[in-house]
Amino acid sequence: MPSHRVLYAGADACLPARIRDGLGGLDCFVVSAPANIARTFLQSDIKYSLLLFDETAEGVELQRFARSLPHREHTPVILVKKSGGLGTLLDAVRRRLGTPRVP
């Protein structure tokens, strides 16, 4: 069982693999799902260390939905900007998961 489980709901099909590769040896499992399936995952009892949603109307709605669930109200959420760059995103993910930055 991985130490961290991350749920990504967004349009970039390659992003979960890029996050896994970018986090190197970190014991992290990234689950990717379209928004309608992500809602089902959010309602489940699966523990997520972090939620990643595209910064779109759909992503903002998923964030609101997650926050409305008692077992998700304290789970960190990052809204992903396409223009933010992978390095910036990886730094934010590391901070949220409590892991050191890789130089």
DAZIBEL-V193257 format. One record per residue. N is the residue number from 1. RES is the residue in one small letter. PSI is psi in whole degrees, 0 to 359 (999 if undefined). OMEGA is omega in whole degrees, -180 to 180 (* if undefined). BURIAL is # if it has 16 or more other C-alpha atoms within 10 Angstrom, else .. Layout:
n-><N/N>
res-><RES/RES>
psi-><PSI/PSI>
omega-><OMEGA/OMEGA>
burial-><BURIAL/BURIAL>
This chain:
n-><1/2/3/4/5/6/7/8/9/10/11/12/13/14/15/16/17/18/19/20/21/22/23/24/25/26/27/28/29/30/31/32/33/34/35/36/37/38/39/40/41/42/43/44/45/46/47/48/49/50/51/52/53/54/55/56/57/58/59/60/61/62/63/64/65/66/67/68/69/70/71/72/73/74/75/76/77/78/79/80/81/82/83/84/85/86/87/88/89/90/91/92/93/94/95/96/97/98/99/100/101/102/103>
res-><m/p/s/h/r/v/l/y/a/g/a/d/a/c/l/p/a/r/i/r/d/g/l/g/g/l/d/c/f/v/v/s/a/p/a/n/i/a/r/t/f/l/q/s/d/i/k/y/s/l/l/l/f/d/e/t/a/e/g/v/e/l/q/r/f/a/r/s/l/p/h/r/e/h/t/p/v/i/l/v/k/k/s/g/g/l/g/t/l/l/d/a/v/r/r/r/l/g/t/p/r/v/p>
psi-><128/154/324/139/128/134/124/127/110/183/343/97/337/343/316/317/321/324/312/313/319/335/357/233/3/134/83/134/124/120/132/136/148/162/316/324/324/323/317/317/320/326/340/174/8/131/126/137/336/144/130/124/144/145/75/174/320/319/319/320/320/321/314/317/313/317/338/347/125/324/0/357/341/3/126/142/136/127/123/123/136/326/356/333/146/320/317/317/314/321/316/319/314/316/316/327/357/32/151/155/140/128/999>
omega-><-179/177/-178/174/-178/175/176/173/-179/-173/-176/-177/-179/-173/180/179/179/177/179/180/-178/179/175/-174/180/-179/-172/177/-179/178/179/-179/172/-173/-177/177/178/177/178/178/-180/179/-178/178/178/-180/175/176/-174/175/177/178/175/179/177/177/179/179/177/177/176/178/178/179/180/-179/179/-180/-176/-178/178/-172/179/178/180/179/172/173/-172/175/177/-176/-175/-179/-177/-179/179/179/-180/176/180/179/179/179/-179/179/177/180/-178/176/177/-178/*>
burial-><././././#/#/#/#/#/#/./././././#/././#/#/./#/#/././././#/#/#/#/#/#/./#/././#/././#/#/./././././#/#/#/#/#/#/#/#/./././#/././#/#/././#/#/././././#/./././#/#/#/#/#/./././././#/././#/#/#/./#/#/././#/./././././.>
